[in-house]
Amino acid sequence: MFTRFFRLRLLPVLFLFTAVFFLLAQPAPSFARDLRVGVIDIQKAVSGTKEWKKEFLSFKTNFSREKKLISRKEGQLKKMIENLNKQSMVLNPELKKKKEEEVLKKKREFERYVQDRNEELAKKEKEIANRILRKMADVINKLGKEKHFTMILEKKVGLYFDNSVDLTALAIQAYNKK
């Protein structure tokens, strides 16, 4: 009876346990032996390039010029509103209504102008960043192949990385040389 139990129940379980043990006890696979991981702060890398600084300076100049123009238009609109408020007591109701409509029309035009300019400037900034980011991705791929990295991750992905695997400065240098 014991031998029958041993043969039917215990022998297959022991065989399965032994097989699983030997499969799991194998040494680490060879592809994981030379795992090299690098990290990069892509935002810092892009903003650290000479091209970004040059483009951003040009963008900033256009932005400040546009900001001055908007301030000037805003001042003109405020003067129109002040003049309307001062004259509202002496103007007849029809003329007052006409001037109020004119001021409201100018105010809506100003608001649309400001919104359009903000959208245009945001679009231009995004275009600059995307163009440089595409070039930076090529530089990072090349850097990874040259330095034999298995993978390069964005710094925001992990919680902790040793500074020795940070490739941000190296990527900026490689980009500027390109």
KOLVEX-865633 format. One record per atom (N, C-alpha, C): residue in three letters; x, y, z. Coordinates in steps of 0.2 Angstrom, whole numbers, plus 5000, padded with zeros to 4 digits. Each point is the difference from the previous one (the first is absolute). Layout:
ALAXYZ;...
// end
This chain:
MET500449945000;MET499650065000;MET500450065000;PHE500650005004;PHE500450065000;PHE500450014994;THR500149954997;THR500450014993;THR499550024995;ARG499449985000;ARG499550024995;ARG499950085001;PHE499950025006;PHE499950075002;PHE500650044998;PHE500649975001;PHE500750044998;PHE500050004993;ARG499849954996;ARG500150004993;ARG499550054997;LEU499450005002;LEU499450044997;LEU500050085002;ARG500250015006;ARG499950075003;ARG500750035001;LEU500449975004;LEU500650045002;LEU500650004995;LEU500049954996;LEU500550004995;LEU500050054995;PRO499450014997;PRO499950064995;PRO500150075004;VAL499850015006;VAL500150065003;VAL500750015001;LEU500449955002;LEU500750015001;LEU500450014994;PHE499849974994;PHE500350014994;PHE499850084997;LEU499450025001;LEU499850074998;LEU500450055004;PHE500149995007;PHE500350045004;PHE500850014998;THR500349944999;THR500749994998;THR500150044993;ALA499549994995;ALA500150034994;ALA499950085000;VAL499550025004;VAL499950085001;VAL500650025004;PHE500349975005;PHE500650025003;PHE500650014996;PHE500149954996;PHE500650014995;PHE499950054995;LEU499450014998;LEU499850064995;LEU500150075003;LEU499850015006;LEU500150065003;LEU500750015003;ALA500449955001;ALA500650015003;ALA500650014995;GLN499850014994;GLN500550014995;GLN500350075001;PRO500650014998;PRO500350075000;PRO499650054996;ALA500150065001;ALA499750064997;ALA500149994992;PRO499650024996;PRO500149994993;PRO500550054998;SER500449984994;SER500550044998;SER499950074998;PHE499450014998;PHE499850074997;PHE499950055006;ALA499949985006;ALA499950045006;ALA500750025003;ARG500549964998;ARG500650015004;ARG500350074999;ASP500050034994;ASP500350074998;ASP499550054999;LEU499550005005;LEU499550055000;LEU500250075002;ARG500050054995;ARG500250075002;ARG499450044999;VAL499950045005;VAL499450045000;VAL500350085001;GLY499850044996;GLY500150075000;GLY499450045001;VAL500050065003;VAL499550045001;VAL500150074997;ILE499550044998;ILE500150064998;ILE499450055002;ASP500250065001;ASP499450055002;ASP499950034993;ILE499549984996;ILE499950034993;ILE499950075000;GLN499650035005;GLN499850075000;GLN500750045001;LYS500449985005;LYS500650035001;LYS500550004994;ALA500049944997;ALA500449994994;ALA499850044994;VAL499450014999;VAL499850044994;VAL500150075002;SER499850025006;SER500150085002;SER500850015001;GLY500449965000;GLY500750015001;GLY500450014993;THR499749984995;THR500350004993;THR500150084998;LYS500550014996;LYS500150064997;LYS499550024996;GLU499749964996;GLU499550014995;GLU499350035004;TRP499949965005;TRP499450025004;TRP500150075003;LYS500650025003;LYS500150065003;LYS500050064994;LYS500249984994;LYS500050054995;LYS499250014998;GLU499749954999;GLU499350004998;GLU499650035005;PHE500149995006;PHE499650035006;PHE500150075001;LEU500650024998;LEU500250075001;LEU499650044994;SER500049974994;SER499650034995;SER499250005002;PHE499849955002;PHE499349995003;PHE499950055005;LYS500450015005;LYS499950045005;LYS500050084998;THR500450014995;THR500050074997;THR499350014997;ASN499849964996;ASN499350004997;ASN499550015005;PHE500049965005;PHE499550005005;PHE500050075004;SER500650025002;SER500050075003;SER499750054995;ARG500250004994;ARG499750054995;ARG499350005000;GLU499749945000;GLU499349985000;GLU499750035006;LYS500349995006;LYS499750025006;LYS500050075001;LYS500550044997;LYS500050075000;LYS499450034995;LEU499949964995;LEU499450024995;LEU499449995004;ILE499949955003;ILE499449985004;ILE499950055005;SER500550025004;SER499950055005;SER499850074998;ARG500350024994;ARG499850064997;ARG499350004998;LYS499749944997;LYS499350004998;LYS499650005006;GLU500249965005;GLU499650005006;GLU499950075003;GLY500650045000;GLY500050075002;GLY499550044996;GLN500049994994;GLN499550044996;GLN499349985001;LEU499949945001;LEU499349985002;LEU499850035007;LYS500450005005;LYS499950035006;LYS499850075000;LYS500450044995;LYS499950074999;LYS499350014997;MET499849954996;MET499350014997;MET499549995005;ILE500149955004;ILE499549995005;ILE499950055005;GLU500650035002;GLU500050065005;GLU499750064997;ASN500150014993;ASN499750064997;ASN499249994999;LEU499849944999;LEU499349985000;LEU499750015007;ASN500349985005;ASN499850015007;ASN499950085001;LYS500550034998;LYS500050085002;LYS499550034996;GLN499949984994;GLN499550044995;GLN499349975001;SER499949945004;SER499349975000;SER499550045003;MET500250055004;MET499550045004;MET499750064995;VAL500550024995;VAL499850054996;VAL499749984993;LEU500149944998;LEU499849974994;LEU499349995000;ASN499750014994;ASN499349974999;ASN500049935000;PRO499449975002;PRO500049925000;PRO500249974994;GLU499850024994;GLU500149974994;GLU500850004998;LEU500350055001;LEU500750014999;LEU500449965005;LYS499850005006;LYS500349965006;LYS499949924998;LYS499549984998;LYS499949934998;LYS500449984994;LYS500150054995;LYS500449994995;LYS500849995002;LYS500250045004;LYS500750005002;LYS500149945005;GLU499549985004;GLU500149945004;GLU500149944995;GLU499649994995;GLU500049954995;GLU500750004997;GLU500250064998;GLU500750004997;GLU500549985005;VAL500050025006;VAL500549985005;VAL500049925001;LEU499449985001;LEU499949925000;LEU500349974994;LYS499950024994;LYS500249974994;LYS500850005001;LYS500350065001;LYS500750005001;LYS500349965005;LYS499649995006;LYS500249965005;LYS500049924998;ARG499549984996;ARG500049934998;ARG500549994995;GLU500250054995;GLU500550004995;GLU500749995004;PHE500150045005;PHE500649995004;PHE500149935003;GLU499449985003;GLU500049935004;GLU500249954995;ARG499750004994;ARG500149954994;ARG500850014998;TYR500250064999;TYR500750014998;TYR500549975005;VAL499950015007;VAL500449985005;VAL500049925000;GLN499449974999;GLN499949935000;GLN500449974994;ASP499950034994;ASP500349984994;ASP500850005001;ARG500250055002;ARG500750015001;ARG500349955005;ASN499649995006;ASN500349955005;ASN500049934996;GLU499549984997;GLU500049944996;GLU500549994995;GLU500150054996;GLU500650004995;GLU500650005004;LEU500250035005;LEU500650005003;LEU500149935004;ALA499549975002;ALA500049935003;ALA500149954995;LYS499750014994;LYS500149954995;LYS500850014997;LYS500250065000;LYS500750014997;LYS500549965005;GLU499950025007;GLU500449975005;GLU500049925000;LYS499449974999;LYS499949934999;LYS500449974994;GLU500050044994;GLU500349984994;GLU500850005001;ILE500250055004;ILE500750005001;ILE500349945004;ALA499649995006;ALA500149955004;ALA500049934997;ASN499549994996;ASN499949934996;ASN500649994995;ARG500250054997;ARG500550004995;ARG500749985003;ILE500150035006;ILE500649995003;ILE500049935004;LEU499449985002;LEU499949945004;LEU500149944995;ARG499850014994;ARG500149944995;ARG500749994998;LYS500450065000;LYS500750004999;LYS500349965006;MET499850025006;MET500349985006;MET499949925000;ALA499449984998;ALA499949935000;ALA500549964996;ASP500150034994;ASP500549974996;ASP500749995003;VAL500250065004;VAL500650005003;VAL500049955006;ILE499549995003;ILE500049965006;ILE500049924997;ASN499749994995;ASN500049934997;ASN500849994998;LYS500350054997;LYS500749994997;LYS500449995007;LEU499950045005;LEU500449995006;LEU499949935003;GLY499449985000;GLY499949935003;GLY500349954996;LYS500150004994;LYS500349954996;LYS500850015001;GLU500250065000;GLU500750015001;GLU500349975006;LYS499650025006;LYS500249985006;LYS499849935003;HIS499649974995;HIS499849935002;HIS499550005005;PHE499550045001;PHE499550005005;PHE499449954997;THR499849975005;THR499449954998;THR499450055000;MET499950055004;MET499450044999;MET500250075004;ILE499750054997;ILE500150075003;ILE499350025002;LEU499850025006;LEU499450015003;LEU500050085001;GLU499350025000;GLU499950075003;GLU500150005007;LYS500350065003;LYS500150005007;LYS499450005004;LYS499550024997;LYS499350015004;LYS499749935001;VAL500349954996;VAL499749935001;VAL500149975007;GLY500650015002;GLY500349965006;GLY500050055006;LEU500049975006;LEU500150045006;LEU500750015002;TYR500449964999;TYR500750015001;TYR500549974995;PHE500550044998;PHE500549984996;PHE500750035002;ASP500549964999;ASP500750025002;ASP500250054995;ASN500350055002;ASN500350064995;ASN500449974995;SER500349945001;SER500549984995;SER499649984994;VAL499449985000;VAL499649984994;VAL499650064997;ASP500150065003;ASP499750064997;ASP500350024994;LEU499750004994;LEU500350024993;LEU499850074998;THR499750045004;THR499750064998;THR500650054997;ALA500550015004;ALA500650044998;ALA500349974993;LEU500149945000;LEU500349964994;LEU499550014994;ALA499450005001;ALA499550014994;ALA500150074998;ILE500050055004;ILE500050074998;ILE500750014996;GLN500549975003;GLN500750014996;GLN499949974993;ALA499849945000;ALA499949974993;ALA499650044996;TYR499450025002;TYR499650044996;TYR500350074997;ASN500450035005;ASN500350064998;ASN500549994995;LYS500449945000;LYS500549994995;LYS499749984993;LYS499449985000;LYS499649984994;LYS499950064996;
// end
